[in-house]
Every structure is written in C-alpha cells, then in structure tokens.
Amino acid sequence: LMKSINRKDTYQFLFNVQNVLPVIVSQNIKDEASIVLSHTNLLLGLNVLKNHINYQYNLLSCISGVDLLHTTHRFAVIYDLLSVKFNSRLRVKVFLNETTAVQSSIPFFVNANWWEREVWDMFGIYFQNHPDLRRILTDYGFEGYPLRKDFPLTGYVEVKYDSIKKRVSVESLELSQEFRSFSYDTAW
C-alpha cells in the first residue's frame, strides 16, 4: 500500500531521522526534506536510509556538487534519494573543504558511479574507493575543473581548426586585458 508523506508527516519524519542518524541539521523547505551529515557518517547514513524498514530510499536519483567559494566548507555534495514505497524524496547534504575526500556510495547505489565521476570531473571533489574515477565530460588532457567558481570563464587554452594544417590545434590562451578584481565597497 503506497502512502504519501504530507507536510505534518515530514516534520515527524525528520524528527525520527535525527533519532536514528547523527544528523547535523535537518530542514523542511516547501515540503522538501533535507538533512546534513558529516562526511565521516555519509555511508552509515546512506545505508540506514536505504535498508531501514521505515525509510527505504532505494533510488539515488542524482548526486550534485556545489562550489561555495570563500566559505569554510568550500564544496557541498548533495544526494537526492527517492523512496518509491513511501512516495518521498530526501536530500542528503555533505559539506567539505578542498582537501577532504568523500567515501564512494557505489556499494549502496550502483548508479552513483557516473554521478560521482561527473562531480569529480566538474568540481575536483575526490571520491575515495571509487572503482573508476576518471574524466567523463571533459577531455583527458583537460586541466582544471570547469564548474569551480575560480575557473576562468575563457579557460586556459583555445581549441580551433587550423585550415592550413588541416587539423585541430590547441594553443595557449592569451588575454588582451588583465584580470581585474572589483571592489563594490566604494562608488568610485
């Protein structure tokens, strides 16, 4: 019997999750429940949420990365889970700095393989114990991580077709204007 979780039940659900898992923060914004876990408790949390009889979040629908430049925890990794049995969604968030690795969630969700590779390729967030962590969206020779906020908008190299050589050439990019840092504190 399918049972949908309504707004009142969402608050009770978050309260129950906090009693089972070491949750740092829980939120309910517009009937969307989310919890924040420490990166050290991520696998425990995913395991409980997937296998506990009261939760059954058996489907990982997405893993996203967020760059929070100029904060203590620069990156956030967000896991979107779905419980088909209870018709419920949950976001599990983990905040990291640049040197912290996240444990791979592939032992619990096989489809995490591609999502983790994408997050690593775009943000440079390392997933420990990932069986095949390599670039998936950019070329193997690509330098940097394009969705980081400190990545230059123009990139580092220019790729173009050279009609004289009849092949694609890669050249270093030279900007005609220096990078400027703007201060909005004063009007002038």
C-alpha positions as CSV (number, residue, x, y, z in Angstrom):
1,L,0.0,0.0,0.0
2,M,1.6,3.3,-1.1
3,K,1.4,6.1,1.4
4,S,2.4,9.6,0.5
5,I,4.2,11.8,3.1
6,N,2.4,15.1,3.8
7,R,3.7,18.2,5.5
8,K,2.8,17.2,9.0
9,D,4.4,13.8,8.5
10,T,7.6,15.4,7.1
11,Y,8.3,17.1,10.4
12,Q,7.8,13.8,12.2
13,F,9.9,12.0,9.7
14,L,12.8,14.5,10.2
15,F,12.5,14.1,13.9
16,N,12.7,10.3,13.6
17,V,15.7,10.5,11.3
18,Q,17.5,12.7,13.8
19,N,17.0,10.0,16.4
20,V,18.4,7.3,14.2
21,L,21.3,9.1,12.4
22,P,23.9,11.6,13.5
23,V,22.3,14.5,11.7
24,I,24.0,17.9,12.0
25,V,21.0,19.9,10.6
26,S,17.6,19.0,9.2
27,Q,15.4,21.3,7.0
28,N,12.0,21.2,5.6
29,I,11.6,23.9,2.9
30,K,8.4,23.8,0.8
31,D,7.8,20.2,1.7
32,E,11.2,19.1,0.6
33,A,13.1,17.4,3.4
34,S,16.9,17.6,3.6
35,I,19.5,16.6,6.2
36,V,23.1,17.5,6.6
37,L,25.6,14.7,7.6
38,S,29.3,14.8,8.3
39,H,31.4,13.3,5.5
40,T,32.5,10.6,8.0
41,N,28.9,9.5,8.6
42,L,27.8,9.5,5.0
43,L,28.0,5.8,4.3
44,L,26.3,5.0,7.5
45,G,23.5,7.4,6.7
46,L,23.0,6.1,3.1
47,N,23.0,2.5,4.4
48,V,20.3,3.2,7.0
49,L,18.2,5.3,4.7
50,K,18.3,2.6,2.1
51,N,17.8,-0.5,4.2
52,H,15.8,0.6,7.2
53,I,12.2,-0.6,7.0
54,N,10.8,2.8,7.8
55,Y,12.7,4.7,5.2
56,Q,13.5,2.5,2.1
57,Y,15.2,5.2,0.0
58,N,16.2,2.6,-2.7
59,L,16.7,5.0,-5.6
60,L,19.5,7.5,-5.9
61,S,18.2,10.0,-8.5
62,C,21.1,12.4,-8.5
63,I,24.4,13.5,-7.0
64,S,25.2,17.2,-7.4
65,G,28.2,19.3,-6.5
66,V,28.1,22.9,-5.4
67,D,31.1,25.3,-5.1
68,L,30.7,27.7,-2.2
69,L,33.7,29.8,-2.8
70,H,35.1,31.9,0.2
71,T,33.4,29.7,2.9
72,T,34.9,27.4,5.5
73,H,33.5,24.4,3.7
74,R,34.1,25.2,0.0
75,F,32.1,22.3,-1.5
76,A,28.8,20.6,-0.9
77,V,27.9,17.2,-2.3
78,I,24.1,16.6,-2.4
79,Y,22.5,13.2,-2.8
80,D,18.8,13.1,-4.0
81,L,17.1,10.0,-2.7
82,L,13.7,8.6,-3.5
83,S,11.6,6.2,-1.6
84,V,9.2,4.6,-4.1
85,K,7.3,2.8,-1.4
86,F,6.5,5.9,0.6
87,N,6.5,8.3,-2.3
88,S,9.0,10.5,-0.6
89,R,12.2,12.4,-1.5
90,L,15.1,13.3,0.7
91,R,18.2,15.4,0.1
92,V,21.4,14.4,2.0
93,K,24.0,17.1,2.0
94,V,27.7,16.8,2.9
95,F,29.9,19.9,3.2
96,L,33.7,19.6,2.5
97,N,36.8,21.7,2.2
98,E,39.2,21.3,-0.8
99,T,41.3,18.5,0.7
100,T,38.6,16.3,2.2
101,A,37.6,13.2,0.3
102,V,34.1,11.7,0.3
103,Q,33.6,7.9,0.5
104,S,32.1,6.5,-2.6
105,S,28.5,5.5,-2.4
106,I,28.7,2.8,-5.1
107,P,28.4,-0.1,-2.5
108,F,24.8,1.1,-1.9
109,F,23.8,2.7,-5.2
110,V,25.4,1.3,-8.4
111,N,24.3,4.3,-10.4
112,A,26.5,6.5,-8.2
113,N,29.4,5.5,-10.4
114,W,28.5,8.0,-13.2
115,W,27.3,10.7,-10.9
116,E,30.5,10.7,-8.8
117,R,32.7,10.7,-11.9
118,E,30.8,13.8,-13.2
119,V,31.1,15.6,-9.8
120,W,34.8,14.8,-9.8
121,D,35.3,15.9,-13.4
122,M,33.5,19.2,-12.9
123,F,34.5,20.2,-9.4
124,G,37.5,18.1,-8.4
125,I,35.8,16.5,-5.4
126,Y,37.6,13.2,-4.8
127,F,35.6,10.1,-4.0
128,Q,37.6,7.6,-2.0
129,N,37.3,3.9,-3.0
130,H,35.7,4.7,-6.4
131,P,36.5,1.9,-8.8
132,D,36.9,4.0,-11.9
133,L,37.4,7.7,-11.1
134,R,38.3,9.3,-14.4
135,R,37.1,12.2,-16.5
136,I,33.6,11.7,-18.1
137,L,32.6,15.1,-19.6
138,T,35.9,16.8,-20.4
139,D,38.9,15.6,-22.4
140,Y,41.6,13.6,-20.7
141,G,44.2,16.3,-21.2
142,F,41.9,19.0,-19.7
143,E,43.4,21.0,-16.9
144,G,41.3,22.3,-14.0
145,Y,37.7,21.8,-13.0
146,P,35.3,24.0,-15.1
147,L,32.4,24.4,-12.6
148,R,34.6,25.8,-9.8
149,K,33.9,29.5,-9.3
150,D,37.6,30.3,-9.6
151,F,38.0,28.7,-13.0
152,P,38.4,31.4,-15.7
153,L,35.4,31.9,-17.9
154,T,37.6,31.7,-21.0
155,G,39.6,28.6,-19.9
156,Y,43.3,28.1,-20.3
157,V,43.6,27.0,-23.9
158,E,42.0,27.7,-27.2
159,V,41.0,24.8,-29.4
160,K,40.4,25.7,-33.1
161,Y,40.6,24.1,-36.5
162,D,43.6,25.2,-38.5
163,S,42.7,25.2,-42.2
164,I,46.4,25.5,-43.3
165,K,47.5,22.4,-41.2
166,K,44.1,20.7,-41.8
167,R,43.8,19.6,-38.2
168,V,42.6,20.8,-34.8
169,S,45.2,22.8,-32.9
170,V,45.4,23.6,-29.2
171,E,47.1,26.9,-28.3
172,S,47.6,28.7,-25.0
173,L,45.1,31.4,-24.5
174,E,46.5,34.9,-24.0
175,L,44.0,37.5,-22.8
176,S,44.5,41.1,-24.0
177,Q,43.2,42.5,-20.8
178,E,44.4,41.6,-17.3
179,F,42.1,40.0,-14.8
180,R,40.5,42.7,-12.7
181,S,39.2,42.4,-9.2
182,F,36.4,44.8,-8.5
183,S,35.6,46.3,-5.1
184,Y,32.0,47.3,-4.6
185,D,32.6,49.0,-1.2
186,T,33.0,52.4,-2.7
187,A,31.1,54.1,-5.5
188,W,34.4,55.3,-7.2
